[in-house]
Amino acid sequence: MKGIAYLTEGDPVNHFLMIKSATRSVASTGKPFMTLILQDISGDIEAKLWDATPEDEATYVGEAVVKVEGEITSFRGKKQLRIRDIRLATERDPYQLSDLVPTAPISAAELTEKITQYIFEIKNAAMQRITRALVKKHQKAFFEYPAAMKNHHEYVSGLAYHVVSMLDLAKAIASLRPELNTDLLYAGIILHDMGKVIELSGASATTYTLEGKLLGHISIMVNEIADMAKTLEIEGEEVILLQHMILSHHSKGEWGSPKPPLLMEAEVLHMIDNLDAKLNMMHRALEQTKPGEFTERLYAMDNRSFYKPKLQSVGDKVGAV
């Protein structure tokens, strides 16, 4: 059976899915309804549960597994699931949780190994000690949490996968631009989104915590660096530089950065962060699109639809006569 993200308009749905999030709203007619984000290992899709009762609100909550029947429709260029019937799954139903929770394409063990190796490559003792200590402090969550609630790397281990992808990009760029300080760049990349382990609630059915809503991951991480430096009795410019990397990685005030990048490495970190996030969004959408067709509209990419060419990839051409 195809994963939910690979179904197209008109396809029937008869799937076990996990509720990623459930929110209550009221229609213009005054009738209540619920917006459900339903997922399996392939991705997620939005569905409306009309005329929702208080019992529905108590039943259909985050992380609940449901059996859904319906069909795929489209609204304003984005796929939706029209629900005909929905019920909670039971212990007797033939589904596996591992089929319902999207995860990074690299195992947590391999991600841990890669990040550990990059920490070894940080030669500045102060930066390495702070980075190593913070990874150790938040290790379990850091290698389990998503990088965001939606848009990019929004799956189990997505945060660590995003960091590893950024580190690999940074290493390639630094090989061409030796004037970059890789100690600062690697440490900044590893730490830049680590505050999300406090900003977000967990690896699945993710929501914002109170700290996330009132402080945000940037402020959280700046404080974490200051506290860890104090614990390790580290003072000096390195602490300020690392804090600046965090404060500036969104680049602009309207994008959430208290400071713009004022270091070359901070500017590069922002560019790599933006590049990796956008590549991830486009790749996942294009994976679910047939050659010769457009993706659904990607809100975080200026609401654009991207075309998937019919051209063969290099791999497809190998061995062709």
C-alpha positions as CSV (number, residue, x, y, z in Angstrom):
1,M,0.0,0.0,0.0
2,K,1.3,3.5,-0.9
3,G,2.3,5.9,1.8
4,I,-0.1,8.7,2.4
5,A,2.3,11.3,0.9
6,Y,2.5,9.5,-2.4
7,L,-1.3,9.4,-3.1
8,T,-2.7,11.8,-5.6
9,E,-6.0,13.6,-6.1
10,G,-8.8,11.1,-6.5
11,D,-7.0,8.1,-4.9
12,P,-9.0,6.2,-2.3
13,V,-7.7,6.0,1.3
14,N,-8.1,3.0,3.6
15,H,-5.1,3.5,5.9
16,F,-3.9,3.3,9.4
17,L,-2.4,6.7,10.3
18,M,-1.1,8.5,13.3
19,I,-2.5,11.9,14.4
20,K,0.4,14.4,14.3
21,S,-1.7,17.2,15.6
22,A,-5.4,18.0,16.2
23,T,-6.9,21.5,16.6
24,R,-10.4,22.6,17.2
25,S,-12.0,25.4,15.1
26,V,-15.5,26.8,14.5
27,A,-16.8,27.2,10.9
28,S,-18.6,30.4,9.7
29,T,-21.9,28.6,10.3
30,G,-21.0,28.2,13.9
31,K,-20.5,24.5,13.8
32,P,-17.3,23.1,15.3
33,F,-14.8,21.1,13.3
34,M,-11.3,19.6,13.8
35,T,-8.2,20.0,11.7
36,L,-6.2,16.8,11.8
37,I,-2.7,16.4,10.5
38,L,-2.3,12.7,9.8
39,Q,1.0,10.9,9.1
40,D,2.6,7.7,8.2
41,I,6.3,7.0,7.4
42,S,6.0,8.7,4.0
43,G,4.9,12.1,5.3
44,D,1.7,13.9,6.4
45,I,-1.6,15.3,5.1
46,E,-4.3,17.6,6.4
47,A,-7.9,16.4,7.0
48,K,-11.0,18.1,8.3
49,L,-13.4,16.3,10.7
50,W,-16.6,18.2,10.3
51,D,-19.3,18.5,13.0
52,A,-16.8,17.4,15.6
53,T,-18.3,16.5,19.0
54,P,-16.7,16.9,22.4
55,E,-16.2,13.1,22.4
56,D,-14.3,13.5,19.0
57,E,-12.0,16.1,20.6
58,A,-11.2,13.9,23.5
59,T,-10.7,10.8,21.2
60,Y,-8.7,12.2,18.3
61,V,-5.6,13.6,19.9
62,G,-1.9,13.7,19.1
63,E,-0.1,10.3,18.8
64,A,-3.4,8.4,18.6
65,V,-3.5,5.8,15.8
66,V,-6.6,5.8,13.6
67,K,-8.1,3.9,10.8
68,V,-9.3,6.3,8.1
69,E,-11.4,5.8,5.0
70,G,-11.8,8.5,2.4
71,E,-10.1,10.0,-0.6
72,I,-7.5,12.5,-1.6
73,T,-8.7,15.9,-2.7
74,S,-7.1,19.2,-3.4
75,F,-7.7,22.7,-2.0
76,R,-5.8,25.7,-3.2
77,G,-3.1,23.6,-4.8
78,K,-2.5,21.5,-1.6
79,K,-3.6,17.9,-1.1
80,Q,-6.1,17.1,1.6
81,L,-7.7,13.9,2.9
82,R,-11.5,13.9,2.8
83,I,-12.7,11.7,5.7
84,R,-15.6,9.4,5.1
85,D,-15.0,7.3,8.2
86,I,-12.5,7.4,11.1
87,R,-12.0,5.3,14.2
88,L,-9.4,4.6,16.8
89,A,-7.2,1.6,16.0
90,T,-7.2,-1.3,18.3
91,E,-4.6,-3.9,19.4
92,R,-6.0,-6.4,17.0
93,D,-5.6,-4.1,14.0
94,P,-2.8,-5.0,11.5
95,Y,-0.5,-2.0,11.7
96,Q,3.1,-1.3,13.0
97,L,4.0,1.9,14.7
98,S,7.3,1.9,12.8
99,D,5.2,2.4,9.6
100,L,3.6,5.5,11.0
101,V,6.5,7.6,12.3
102,P,8.7,9.3,9.7
103,T,12.4,9.3,10.6
104,A,15.6,10.6,9.3
105,P,17.3,8.6,6.5
106,I,20.3,8.1,8.7
107,S,20.2,6.2,12.0
108,A,20.7,8.0,15.3
109,A,23.9,6.0,15.9
110,E,25.4,7.1,12.6
111,L,24.3,10.7,13.3
112,T,25.9,10.6,16.7
113,E,29.2,9.2,15.2
114,K,29.3,12.0,12.6
115,I,28.7,14.8,15.0
116,T,31.2,13.4,17.5
117,Q,33.8,13.4,14.7
118,Y,33.1,17.0,13.9
119,I,33.5,17.9,17.6
120,F,36.9,16.3,17.5
121,E,37.8,18.5,14.6
122,I,37.2,21.7,16.6
123,K,40.7,22.6,17.8
124,N,39.8,25.6,19.9
125,A,39.7,24.1,23.4
126,A,37.0,26.5,24.8
127,M,34.7,26.0,21.9
128,Q,35.1,22.3,21.9
129,R,34.5,21.9,25.6
130,I,31.3,24.0,25.5
131,T,30.0,22.2,22.4
132,R,30.8,18.8,23.7
133,A,29.3,19.5,27.1
134,L,26.0,20.8,25.6
135,V,25.7,17.9,23.3
136,K,26.2,15.5,26.2
137,K,23.7,17.5,28.3
138,H,20.9,17.2,25.7
139,Q,22.1,14.1,23.9
140,K,18.9,12.0,24.0
141,A,16.6,14.8,22.8
142,F,19.2,16.2,20.4
143,F,19.3,12.9,18.5
144,E,15.5,12.3,18.6
145,Y,13.8,15.6,18.1
146,P,12.7,17.0,14.7
147,A,14.2,20.2,13.5
148,A,10.8,21.9,13.2
149,M,7.1,21.3,13.7
150,K,6.6,21.7,9.9
151,N,8.2,22.7,6.7
152,H,11.7,21.1,7.0
153,H,13.2,18.0,8.8
154,E,9.9,17.6,10.7
155,Y,10.5,14.0,11.6
156,V,12.2,11.9,14.3
157,S,16.0,12.7,14.4
158,G,15.4,15.5,11.9
159,L,17.3,18.0,14.1
160,A,20.5,15.9,14.2
161,Y,20.2,15.1,10.5
162,H,19.8,18.8,9.6
163,V,23.0,19.5,11.7
164,V,25.0,16.8,10.0
165,S,23.9,18.0,6.5
166,M,24.9,21.5,7.4
167,L,28.3,20.3,8.8
168,D,29.0,18.4,5.5
169,L,28.1,21.5,3.5
170,A,30.3,23.7,5.7
171,K,33.2,21.3,5.3
172,A,32.9,21.4,1.5
173,I,32.7,25.3,1.5
174,A,35.6,25.6,3.9
175,S,37.8,23.4,1.6
176,L,37.3,26.1,-1.1
177,R,37.5,29.1,1.3
178,P,40.3,28.4,3.8
179,E,39.9,31.8,5.4
180,L,36.8,30.5,7.2
181,N,37.3,29.5,10.9
182,T,36.0,26.0,11.0
183,D,36.1,25.8,14.8
184,L,33.6,28.6,15.0
185,L,31.6,27.4,12.1
186,Y,31.3,23.8,13.2
187,A,30.5,24.7,16.8
188,G,27.9,27.3,15.7
189,I,26.2,24.8,13.4
190,I,26.1,22.1,16.1
191,L,24.6,24.5,18.6
192,H,22.5,26.8,16.5
193,D,19.2,24.9,16.8
194,M,19.9,22.9,20.0
195,G,17.5,25.2,21.9
196,K,14.7,23.4,20.1
197,V,15.0,20.5,22.5
198,I,13.5,22.9,25.0
199,E,11.4,24.9,22.6
200,L,9.6,21.8,21.3
201,S,7.7,19.1,23.3
202,G,9.1,15.9,21.9
203,A,9.9,13.7,18.9
204,S,6.3,13.0,17.8
205,A,3.0,14.9,18.0
206,T,5.3,17.9,18.5
207,T,4.0,21.2,19.9
208,Y,5.6,24.3,21.4
209,T,6.4,24.3,25.1
210,L,5.8,27.3,27.3
211,E,9.5,28.2,27.0
212,G,9.2,27.8,23.3
213,K,6.3,30.2,23.1
214,L,7.6,32.8,25.4
215,L,11.4,32.6,24.8
216,G,12.1,30.7,21.6
217,H,15.1,28.5,20.7
218,I,17.5,31.4,20.0
219,S,17.1,33.0,23.4
220,I,17.1,29.6,25.1
221,M,20.4,28.6,23.5
222,V,22.2,31.9,24.2
223,N,21.4,31.3,27.9
224,E,22.5,27.6,27.7
225,I,25.9,28.7,26.3
226,A,26.4,31.3,29.0
227,D,25.4,28.8,31.7
228,M,27.7,26.1,30.4
229,A,30.6,28.5,30.0
230,K,30.1,29.5,33.6
231,T,30.0,25.9,34.8
232,L,33.1,25.0,32.9
233,E,34.8,28.3,34.1
234,I,35.4,29.5,30.5
235,E,35.6,33.2,29.8
236,G,36.7,35.2,26.8
237,E,35.8,36.0,23.3
238,E,34.9,32.5,22.3
239,V,31.8,32.5,24.5
240,I,30.6,35.8,22.9
241,L,31.3,34.6,19.4
242,L,29.3,31.4,19.9
243,Q,26.4,33.4,21.3
244,H,26.5,35.7,18.3
245,M,26.4,32.7,16.0
246,I,23.1,31.7,17.7
247,L,21.6,35.2,17.9
248,S,22.2,35.9,14.2
249,H,21.5,32.6,12.4
250,H,18.0,33.7,11.2
251,S,19.8,36.8,9.7
252,K,17.0,39.4,10.0
253,G,14.8,40.7,12.8
254,E,11.6,39.9,10.8
255,W,12.9,36.3,10.6
256,G,13.5,36.1,14.4
257,S,17.1,37.1,14.7
258,P,17.9,39.6,17.5
259,K,21.1,40.5,15.7
260,P,22.2,40.3,12.0
261,P,25.3,38.3,11.2
262,L,28.4,40.4,12.0
263,L,31.0,37.6,11.5
264,M,31.8,35.9,8.2
265,E,31.2,32.5,9.8
266,A,27.8,33.7,11.1
267,E,26.8,34.8,7.6
268,V,27.9,31.4,6.2
269,L,26.0,29.6,8.9
270,H,22.8,31.4,8.0
271,M,23.2,30.7,4.3
272,I,23.9,27.0,4.9
273,D,21.0,26.7,7.3
274,N,18.6,28.3,4.8
275,L,20.0,26.3,1.9
276,D,19.7,22.9,3.7
277,A,16.2,23.7,4.9
278,K,15.0,24.7,1.4
279,L,16.7,21.7,-0.3
280,N,15.0,19.4,2.2
281,M,11.6,20.9,1.5
282,M,12.0,20.7,-2.2
283,H,13.5,17.2,-2.2
284,R,10.6,15.8,-0.1
285,A,8.0,17.4,-2.3
286,L,9.6,16.3,-5.6
287,E,10.0,12.8,-4.3
288,Q,6.2,12.6,-4.1
289,T,5.7,14.1,-7.6
290,K,5.7,12.2,-10.9
291,P,8.1,13.4,-13.7
292,G,6.5,16.0,-15.9
293,E,4.3,17.3,-13.0
294,F,4.4,20.1,-10.4
295,T,4.6,19.7,-6.7
296,E,1.9,21.0,-4.5
297,R,2.4,24.6,-3.4
298,L,5.1,24.9,-0.7
299,Y,4.1,27.7,1.7
300,A,7.6,28.2,3.1
301,M,9.0,28.5,-0.5
302,D,6.9,31.6,-1.3
303,N,3.9,29.3,-2.1
304,R,5.6,28.1,-5.2
305,S,5.0,24.8,-7.0
306,F,8.2,23.1,-8.4
307,Y,8.4,21.2,-11.7
308,K,9.9,17.7,-11.8
309,P,11.6,17.3,-15.2
310,K,11.2,14.2,-17.2
311,L,15.0,14.1,-17.8
312,Q,16.7,11.0,-16.8
313,S,19.1,11.3,-13.8
314,V,22.8,10.4,-14.3
315,G,22.1,7.1,-12.4
316,D,19.3,6.2,-14.8
317,K,21.6,6.7,-17.8
318,V,24.3,4.4,-16.6
319,G,24.3,1.3,-18.7
320,A,22.0,2.8,-21.3
321,V,22.8,2.0,-24.9
